[in-house]
Each structure stands twice: as structure tokens, then as C-alpha cells.
Amino acid sequence: MKLKKMLCAVFAVALLAGCGDKTPAAEATPTQAPTAAPTEEAEPTEAPEADEEPDDEELEAQGFGLKDRSGNDIMVPAEAEKIISMAPSTTRVLIDLGLADRIIAADTNSQGSYGAELADDVVYFDMMAPDQEQIVAMEPDIVFTSGMSSYDGTDAYGSVREAGLCVADIPSSASLQDIALDILFIGQCTGTDDEAQGLVDEMDAALEQLSAIGKTIPEEEKKTVLFELFTPSADYPTIYTAGPGTYINEMLELIGAKNIAADADTDWPALSEEACIAADPQVILTADMYTPDVINVLLTMTGWENVSAIKDKAVYQLDSDQVNQPNHHVIDALIDMARYIYPEYYDESFEELRPAA
């Protein structure tokens, strides 16, 4: 899968379309002609500084315009020294780009996942109800946000935008290509373009090798898989999973597996237990981070005794951060998926494709 070239082309088009007008103002017309021609000894007249055309350094100091991942026009400061990250997926990218020391605030989910890798004085906000007044008072150079914060249609960062701060929104990615473009966008905003391209290059290489093996798996050997985010219980008797239009479904297909929810009528369907049992998945992958001892719970659920995955004990837990956060570490989850489902096809050599932590 030659993702790199395609990503570069798509990103370049988006970037050029989103840049603000950087054309310098036309030179001012002199208001008065000289009264006499200068003599040879006369010093040449210098144009006033206000009439001088700004050079490249002056233009760069003013920042640059582009569109964020939601298509909003934003003006990115030339130097992003003070960063606020309001999504753990973005926080992970920033850390891996070597920018942990620039993060002055983040969301509480980032604190739970990556707080140990951030400075002790980092301030944490509720992703769903951020304290906009405090964010403005911190005077960040850029605030990376997630579409999740505005899930109900209201702009959770309206006051931050009105204060003139750069708010760069990154909606939840629906595909692996989107994830790569998100990484490149973060690199563009923070002056770490080369480092971001390096992360995408590694991701591209891993996808290419994993996909190559997936294509060799015969149709009759392809296994059916149930991916579950939440395990059913008496209070919540449905199973939330990933359907079509999600990068998780794309990942399963890439390694040669069949997602039992691939034909659902929504991207994130809630399936009944009866429907899952009837689908008879051969493998169950769980990213449930709320149910204690989730593997044993799944293996002992009443009515599931004849499901192939239960009979074969083919039930595996994935790292919820790696699979649920759309960044380059989905490669870690993809390698785990591949090795759990098809250990005969994906051996230990694929461990070398994991992103550096």
C-alpha cells in the first residue's frame, strides 16, 4: 500500500488551498517629486521603512494561514511554544514529535494515558466541558481540539476563538489515510514537518508489509471477527462495535479478516447479543477498558457457549489507547490483531514494525 505518495499529494493540495494571502502590499506612490536632480556628490534618497516590502523572515514571523482538519480557516503562529492538546490521540503525537515540554495543558484523558510523560505543572481540562476562560488566560500559541468536544453541535471553544487564539480542530478520523493526514497537519502547525513525515513513513511501511500478508490469505481461511468496545451487561445489554466507515474495520480487512459488523447500517453499531451469537465469530477482540477481568467475563457469558470464539478460547484484549486513539500507534493494535487472528501468517518479525514509544 503506497500510502506515502498519496498522502503527500492530498496534503499538499489541502495546504495550498487553505493558505492565506501572503501577497505583500503594493509599494506606496511618492507624494512629492524631487525639486532638483541630485548631483554626483548627493547621497541617494532612501525610501521610508514603511514603504519597504516585507522580507520572508518578516512574513514568517506573522505566522501562516491554512485550513484545520475540519476545514476551518486558521492562522497558525510562526512559533508554537505553548501548546494545549484536548485529545489524547493528539497528545501522543505531540509527545512522539518531541514536543512534550511545550504542552502547557491537556485533557483529562491525556492525563490518564500520558500524564507521566508530561511536565508536573501541566493543567488538565475536561474534554467535554473545557474551562475556556482559563484556557484564554494561559495564552497558548495553539489549541488542538477534537470534534468530540462539540458533539452536541455547540462550539466548546467559541470564546477561545473569539479571543483571537489559534484553535485547530481535528475530528475523529474515519480512515488510516485520515490518521496520517492528521499527523502531517500537527507537524505543519508545530514546525516539526520532517519528524511528522517520519512517523507517517514508518506507518506507511508497516501498513504495506501487513497488507501484503493479508492479501495472501485464501478466502476460505479468512476468519470472522467481533470487535467489541463495551461488553454487554444487565444494565447495558448491547455490544458496541466498529462498522463500515471506520479505520478499525479497515484494519481488520487489511490483515485479511472479516468484521461481522462490516455490513451494518451505521459506522458504530450497537449489536444485540442474539445478533452476535448468530454471527458465530471465530475470534473476539475486545478494547473494553471498563469491565474487570473482561476476557473471563466474555468466555463465561450465558448463551455464548457454542460460539466458535468461545469454544476455541480465541478471545483477546487489545490496548484501548492504541486501538481507540487515531494516531500512528494504531499500528501497534494492528500488529496485535494480526498475530491474534492469524499467528500462522504473522510471526514475531512483525514486532519490528511497531512505532517507537
C-alpha angles and dihedrals in degrees: 000000000000096000097151099068093043092049093050092051095046093045093048092054092048092047095050092047092051101046118113123237108281096175108133119236116268116264114269118252113242111254096209132033118225113267094223139014112264119252123235090260095051118108114243113258113250120218115241115265091243089064095051118110111245113250126228094267092053091049092048090050089061092059126236138268128237140139121270120228090273091055096254119144109242137174111225117205115241090239121040099194097142113049132180117197118195099183129058092222089059093043090056091052092049091051092050090049088059095252102118091114091057094056108103097170140010142169123280092250088060088050091055094048104032109010091117090061094051132075118277093241096056111129118226128212135190105258092215096046109023120187097243094184092057092045090054091047090056089061097217120190091223137005117205111205137184129228087235090074091063096041093132094055098260122116105247089193101042094121091048091054092046089054088063097250122142110256112186112191122205112186120208108285119243097193144028088251089056090052092054091048090050090055092049090048092053089049091050092051095048102040093250098113095139094048091048091050088052091056090049092047090054091047091049092051093050093048091049094053096042092047092050090060093044090057091057095058109106116240092242091056097050110117128221114236136197112205111194131191097181128026116228118255138170090269095043109026096177132089116229113211144160118269136176117324094038130110089231091061088047090052093052092050092046092061093046101261130131118233110215088214096050092109097045118131093237135044095240106030127186106222127198120237089243092057092049093047090049090051088058097207115208092210132029119202117189130196092176108141096175104059114081114229088004096175092058091044091055094045092053102042112135114251095020096090095109097045108117095231091053095046091049093040087234094153118127137178121226126204101263093210092054098046101033099044111074104225136102092290090076080087087070090054091045092054090049091049092050095048094046095048100036111019089159091061103034111052133179092282089079090066087079090067094066115117116253110260 
